[in-house]
Amino acid sequence: MKVMVMIKGSGADESKIAPTREILAAMGEYNARLVKAGIMLDGGGLKPSSEGVQVVFEGGTTSVVAGPFAEAREVIAGYWIWQVNSVEEALEWAKQCPSDPSGPVAVLEIRPYYEDEDFGEEYTPELRERDAKLAEEIRAQQAKG
């Protein structure tokens, strides 16, 4: 099962987040353990929402909102994509994540990806074939890289 682990913090804390050398080293060691265990597929840190934009769809209109998103109670500061056997396994790995005891509150949210079977009959063979072709196209583009 594939899961996304989102590293969340308070929008008010964004400007206060400056990882120390120690936490960067600890996180690097943690990531190395995830890779060695075959868990980590991808991951990265995200710049503050002040450097982002939101595209909002509402009532048939589209608008763009520039960051920062100070009204946001939670922002995503980073993420991992993990391949695990269960949410419980992801939870065990998440509990081992290093944290800065003097830093702001951080929350890890674990969310499973949908699997094809989750969509039932609505996900027709034609739609599956279309998505398989798109996935192959993505892999080919990444290989060119």
C-alpha positions, 0 to 999 in steps of 0.5 A: 500500500502506498501512503503519503505522510504529510509534515504539518505545522501551524501557518503562524509558525512558518517564519519560525521554522529554521531547522538546525544542523542537528535536526537536518542530520537526524532527518537525513539518518531517518531518511536513509533508514527508510530508503534502506528498508525499502519504504521511502519512494519520494519525499521533500520539504516545501517552502513557506506558503508565502512563496505559494499560490492557491487555485480556488474553484467555487461556483463555476469560477476560478481564482488565484490567491497568493500566499502567505496563507496566514489564515490557514491553521495548518500548512504542509511543510514537507512530505514522504511517499512510502510503500508499506504493508499497512497504515499500522506499519506506516504509523510505526515508522512515523513514530520514529521520526526525529523532532526538534524538542525546542521547535514548533508543534509538528504533526505527521498525517498519514493518508493512504493512496486510492487503489484501483479496486477502491473505485469499483465498477465506476473505474472501467477497463477503458479508464484503467487502460487510459491511466496505465498509458499515462503512467507509462508516459510519465515513466518515459518522461522521467527516464529522459530526465 
